[in-house]
């Protein structure tokens, strides 16, 4: 339930990033501070989400790693620069931005 809510909220942020982000040089998967992101989520919901959040973010990092070389470099530049500029520490947001970019390019 919480993951679905976070994902829905994340999609809104990603859409904003997609509109606002500027190109940069993204060569590698950024190392995001997912620990801080998960601690914040744990505090906001006043529950023990930290471990599940860390596992979720780590699984998304691995998913990105597995397909990183096949993603259009322009989409990577766009999304990574937005994530870094806005100081977002979520692979969910990064992956969502990439998915939106790929969908918009395929239309």
BELSUL-V324313 format. One line per field, one symbol per residue. phi: phi as a letter, one per 20 degrees, with the letter a starting at -180 (. if undefined). Layout:
BEGIN
phi: ???
END
This chain:
BEGIN
phi: .fgffffffffffffffffefdfbdddcffeeefffffffffffelbeegffffffffffgfffgfdgfdeggffggffffffffeledbfffffffffffffffee
END
